[in-house]
Amino acid sequence: PDSRCVVLGVWNGDLLSGGYDGERGGVARYDGGKDWTYLGTPPGVTQTYSFASQFGELYVGTWPEGKVFRFDGPDNWIDVGRLDEEKEVMGLMVYNGKLYGGTLPLAQVYRFDGEGDWINTGQLDKTPDVKYRRAWTMAIHDGQLFCGTLPSGHVYSLNVGQCVSHDKELPSGWRHIAVVREGNRLRLYVDSRKVSESSFSDNQSLNLNNDAPLTIGFGPQDYFKGSLRDIRIYRRSLSPDEIERLSSH
Protein backbone atom coordinates (compact mmCIF):
# COMPACT_ATOMS: atom_id res chain seq x y z
CA PRO A 1 0.00 0.00 0.00
CA ASP A 2 3.05 2.33 -0.32
CA SER A 3 3.16 3.06 3.41
CA ARG A 4 4.02 1.29 6.63
CA CYS A 5 1.01 -0.75 7.72
CA VAL A 6 -0.01 -0.28 11.36
CA VAL A 7 -3.43 -1.96 11.29
CA LEU A 8 -5.43 -4.37 9.12
CA GLY A 9 -9.19 -4.67 9.02
CA VAL A 10 -11.99 -6.26 7.00
CA TRP A 11 -15.05 -4.25 5.96
CA ASN A 12 -17.79 -5.33 3.54
CA GLY A 13 -15.59 -8.07 2.10
CA ASP A 14 -12.53 -5.85 1.57
CA LEU A 15 -9.18 -6.06 3.34
CA LEU A 16 -8.07 -2.59 4.50
CA SER A 17 -4.70 -1.27 5.63
CA GLY A 18 -4.13 1.72 7.91
CA GLY A 19 -1.09 3.83 7.03
CA TYR A 20 1.67 5.29 9.18
CA ASP A 21 3.47 7.74 6.95
CA GLY A 22 2.28 11.33 6.98
CA GLU A 23 0.41 12.12 3.77
CA ARG A 24 0.09 8.37 3.16
CA GLY A 25 -1.23 7.81 6.66
CA GLY A 26 -4.73 7.01 5.47
CA VAL A 27 -6.48 3.86 4.27
CA ALA A 28 -5.78 1.50 1.37
CA ARG A 29 -7.89 -1.36 -0.02
CA TYR A 30 -6.35 -4.67 -1.10
CA ASP A 31 -7.26 -5.62 -4.69
CA GLY A 32 -5.41 -8.94 -4.92
CA GLY A 33 -1.88 -9.97 -5.83
CA LYS A 34 0.31 -6.99 -4.96
CA ASP A 35 -2.29 -4.36 -5.88
CA TRP A 36 -3.75 -1.79 -3.48
CA THR A 37 -6.10 1.15 -4.04
CA TYR A 38 -5.51 4.21 -1.91
CA LEU A 39 -8.78 5.52 -0.39
CA GLY A 40 -7.37 8.77 0.97
CA THR A 41 -6.26 10.29 4.25
CA PRO A 42 -8.66 12.07 6.63
CA PRO A 43 -7.84 15.79 6.98
CA GLY A 44 -5.06 16.57 9.44
CA VAL A 45 -4.21 12.88 9.92
CA THR A 46 -0.74 11.34 9.63
CA GLN A 47 -1.45 7.89 11.11
CA THR A 48 -4.50 5.61 11.02
CA TYR A 49 -4.64 3.21 13.95
CA SER A 50 -7.98 1.40 14.12
CA PHE A 51 -11.06 0.29 12.17
CA ALA A 52 -14.64 -0.50 13.19
CA SER A 53 -17.94 -1.04 11.41
CA GLN A 54 -21.08 0.39 13.02
CA PHE A 55 -24.48 0.06 11.30
CA GLY A 56 -22.69 -0.81 8.06
CA GLU A 57 -20.42 2.25 8.01
CA LEU A 58 -16.63 2.30 8.38
CA TYR A 59 -15.01 4.31 11.19
CA VAL A 60 -11.28 4.93 11.65
CA GLY A 61 -9.29 6.10 14.67
CA THR A 62 -6.43 8.50 14.01
CA TRP A 63 -3.37 10.49 15.16
CA PRO A 64 -2.42 13.30 15.98
CA GLU A 65 -5.67 14.99 17.06
CA GLY A 66 -7.43 11.97 18.59
CA LYS A 67 -10.32 12.11 16.11
CA VAL A 68 -12.58 9.47 14.59
CA PHE A 69 -13.66 9.73 10.95
CA ARG A 70 -16.39 7.98 8.99
CA PHE A 71 -15.68 6.81 5.44
CA ASP A 72 -18.00 8.36 2.83
CA GLY A 73 -16.24 7.25 -0.33
CA PRO A 74 -12.67 7.60 -1.67
CA ASP A 75 -10.99 10.79 -0.42
CA ASN A 76 -14.14 11.69 1.50
CA TRP A 77 -13.94 11.42 5.28
CA ILE A 78 -16.47 12.82 7.75
CA ASP A 79 -15.16 14.08 11.10
CA VAL A 80 -17.36 12.62 13.87
CA GLY A 81 -15.50 14.24 16.75
CA ARG A 82 -12.40 14.41 18.89
CA LEU A 83 -12.11 12.37 22.08
CA ASP A 84 -11.52 15.28 24.50
CA GLU A 85 -7.89 16.42 24.24
CA GLU A 86 -6.50 12.97 23.41
CA LYS A 87 -3.97 12.61 20.60
CA GLU A 88 -4.65 9.16 19.24
CA VAL A 89 -7.54 6.69 18.96
CA MET A 90 -5.73 3.37 19.18
CA GLY A 91 -8.62 0.92 19.41
CA LEU A 92 -12.22 0.90 18.14
CA MET A 93 -14.87 -1.71 18.93
CA VAL A 94 -18.66 -1.99 18.72
CA TYR A 95 -20.09 -3.47 21.92
CA ASN A 96 -23.78 -3.99 22.70
CA GLY A 97 -24.80 -1.48 20.04
CA LYS A 98 -22.33 1.29 20.90
CA LEU A 99 -18.98 2.26 19.39
CA TYR A 100 -16.09 2.54 21.89
CA GLY A 101 -12.64 4.07 21.39
CA GLY A 102 -9.43 3.68 23.41
CA THR A 103 -6.91 6.51 23.47
CA LEU A 104 -3.38 7.81 23.98
CA PRO A 105 -1.85 9.51 26.02
CA LEU A 106 -4.22 8.95 28.98
CA ALA A 107 -5.45 5.41 28.15
CA GLN A 108 -9.09 6.44 28.39
CA VAL A 109 -12.09 4.67 26.83
CA TYR A 110 -14.89 6.71 25.23
CA ARG A 111 -18.40 5.79 24.08
CA PHE A 112 -19.78 7.29 20.87
CA ASP A 113 -23.28 8.70 21.42
CA GLY A 114 -23.62 10.58 18.12
CA GLU A 115 -21.86 13.10 15.90
CA GLY A 116 -19.25 14.90 18.03
CA ASP A 117 -20.54 13.31 21.25
CA TRP A 118 -17.93 11.09 22.92
CA ILE A 119 -18.50 10.13 26.57
CA ASN A 120 -15.48 9.30 28.75
CA THR A 121 -16.12 5.99 30.54
CA GLY A 122 -12.87 6.10 32.52
CA GLN A 123 -9.06 6.00 32.54
CA LEU A 124 -7.62 2.47 32.52
CA ASP A 125 -3.88 3.04 32.91
CA LYS A 126 -2.62 5.51 35.51
CA THR A 127 1.07 4.61 35.45
CA PRO A 128 2.96 7.65 36.85
CA ASP A 129 5.85 9.50 35.24
CA VAL A 130 5.35 8.30 31.65
CA LYS A 131 4.62 10.31 28.52
CA TYR A 132 2.13 7.94 26.90
CA ARG A 133 -0.45 5.56 28.33
CA ARG A 134 -2.43 3.44 25.88
CA ALA A 135 -5.87 1.83 25.83
CA TRP A 136 -5.16 -0.15 22.72
CA THR A 137 -6.47 -3.58 21.76
CA MET A 138 -10.15 -4.41 22.27
CA ALA A 139 -12.16 -7.62 22.00
CA ILE A 140 -15.63 -8.97 22.81
CA HIS A 141 -15.72 -12.13 24.93
CA ASP A 142 -18.36 -13.72 27.14
CA GLY A 143 -20.70 -10.78 26.58
CA GLN A 144 -18.14 -8.21 27.79
CA LEU A 145 -15.82 -5.62 26.26
CA PHE A 146 -12.13 -6.22 27.05
CA CYS A 147 -9.31 -3.69 26.62
CA GLY A 148 -5.55 -4.15 26.94
CA THR A 149 -3.31 -1.34 28.22
CA LEU A 150 0.27 -0.05 28.09
CA PRO A 151 2.60 0.37 29.91
CA SER A 152 0.92 -1.33 32.89
CA GLY A 153 0.08 -4.47 30.89
CA HIS A 154 -3.32 -4.90 32.52
CA VAL A 155 -6.52 -6.08 30.81
CA TYR A 156 -9.86 -4.58 31.86
CA SER A 157 -13.44 -5.62 31.12
CA LEU A 158 -16.67 -3.64 30.83
CA ASN A 159 -20.19 -5.03 31.18
CA VAL A 160 -22.98 -2.73 29.96
CA GLY A 161 -26.59 -3.87 29.86
CA GLN A 162 -27.25 -7.51 29.09
CA CYS A 163 -25.24 -9.17 26.37
CA VAL A 164 -24.50 -12.79 25.48
CA SER A 165 -21.98 -14.07 22.96
CA HIS A 166 -20.83 -17.39 21.53
CA ASP A 167 -17.07 -17.11 21.20
CA LYS A 168 -16.50 -20.07 18.89
CA GLU A 169 -16.89 -20.65 15.17
CA LEU A 170 -20.17 -22.25 14.17
CA PRO A 171 -19.96 -25.58 12.29
CA SER A 172 -20.77 -25.49 8.59
CA GLY A 173 -24.33 -25.99 7.41
CA TRP A 174 -27.62 -24.82 8.87
CA ARG A 175 -27.57 -24.04 12.61
CA HIS A 176 -30.53 -23.44 14.93
CA ILE A 177 -30.02 -20.26 17.00
CA ALA A 178 -32.34 -19.25 19.84
CA VAL A 179 -32.22 -16.36 22.32
CA VAL A 180 -34.51 -16.44 25.36
CA ARG A 181 -35.27 -13.71 27.87
CA GLU A 182 -36.79 -15.04 31.08
CA GLY A 183 -37.13 -12.67 34.04
CA ASN A 184 -33.66 -11.28 34.73
CA ARG A 185 -31.85 -13.83 32.56
CA LEU A 186 -30.76 -13.84 28.94
CA ARG A 187 -29.79 -17.17 27.35
CA LEU A 188 -28.28 -18.14 24.01
CA TYR A 189 -28.76 -21.59 22.46
CA VAL A 190 -27.00 -23.16 19.47
CA ASP A 191 -28.59 -26.36 18.15
CA SER A 192 -30.61 -26.63 21.40
CA ARG A 193 -27.47 -26.43 23.59
CA LYS A 194 -27.15 -23.46 25.94
CA VAL A 195 -23.83 -21.78 25.13
CA SER A 196 -24.10 -18.48 27.03
CA GLU A 197 -26.13 -16.82 29.78
CA SER A 198 -26.16 -13.48 31.60
CA SER A 199 -28.36 -12.02 34.31
CA PHE A 200 -29.00 -8.93 36.41
CA SER A 201 -27.68 -9.29 39.92
CA ASP A 202 -30.62 -7.46 41.52
CA ASN A 203 -33.24 -9.91 40.17
CA GLN A 204 -35.06 -7.18 38.25
CA SER A 205 -36.67 -8.23 34.98
CA LEU A 206 -34.96 -7.10 31.80
CA ASN A 207 -36.79 -4.16 30.26
CA LEU A 208 -36.61 -4.43 26.48
CA ASN A 209 -39.06 -1.62 25.72
CA ASN A 210 -37.73 0.67 22.97
CA ASP A 211 -38.81 2.74 19.99
CA ALA A 212 -36.23 1.36 17.56
CA PRO A 213 -37.44 -0.37 14.39
CA LEU A 214 -37.11 -4.15 14.24
CA THR A 215 -34.45 -5.20 11.75
CA ILE A 216 -33.69 -8.79 10.77
CA GLY A 217 -30.32 -9.47 9.17
CA PHE A 218 -28.97 -6.04 10.10
CA GLY A 219 -27.60 -4.79 13.40
CA PRO A 220 -25.20 -2.48 15.24
CA GLN A 221 -22.22 -3.72 13.24
CA ASP A 222 -23.31 -4.57 9.71
CA TYR A 223 -25.53 -6.68 7.50
CA PHE A 224 -25.58 -10.43 8.13
CA LYS A 225 -23.44 -12.22 5.54
CA GLY A 226 -25.27 -15.51 5.11
CA SER A 227 -28.73 -17.06 4.84
CA LEU A 228 -31.69 -17.05 7.25
CA ARG A 229 -34.83 -19.16 7.25
CA ASP A 230 -37.78 -20.03 9.52
CA ILE A 231 -37.48 -16.93 11.74
CA ARG A 232 -39.85 -16.95 14.71
CA ILE A 233 -40.60 -14.41 17.46
CA TYR A 234 -42.56 -15.48 20.55
CA ARG A 235 -44.38 -13.41 23.16
CA ARG A 236 -43.15 -15.71 25.93
CA SER A 237 -39.95 -17.47 26.93
CA LEU A 238 -39.41 -20.95 25.52
CA SER A 239 -38.35 -23.89 27.67
CA PRO A 240 -35.23 -25.95 26.86
CA ASP A 241 -37.49 -28.82 25.75
CA GLU A 242 -39.35 -26.56 23.33
CA ILE A 243 -36.08 -25.28 21.89
CA GLU A 244 -34.83 -28.83 21.44
CA ARG A 245 -37.99 -29.80 19.53
CA LEU A 246 -37.72 -26.75 17.29
CA SER A 247 -34.06 -27.45 16.67
CA SER A 248 -34.80 -30.96 15.41
CA HIS A 249 -37.22 -29.77 12.67
QUIWOPE-V569141 format. One record per helix or strand of 3 or more residues. SS is the DSSP state (H for helix, E for strand). FROM is the first residue (numbers start at 1). TO is the last residue. If there is no record, write none. Layout:
ss={SS,SS}
from={FROM,FROM}
to={TO,TO}
This chain:
ss={E,E,H,E,E,E,E,E,E,E,E,E,E,E,E,E,E,E,E,H}
from={5,14,22,27,35,47,57,67,77,88,98,108,118,133,144,155,177,185,193,240}
to={11,19,24,32,40,54,63,71,82,95,104,112,123,141,150,158,182,190,199,247}
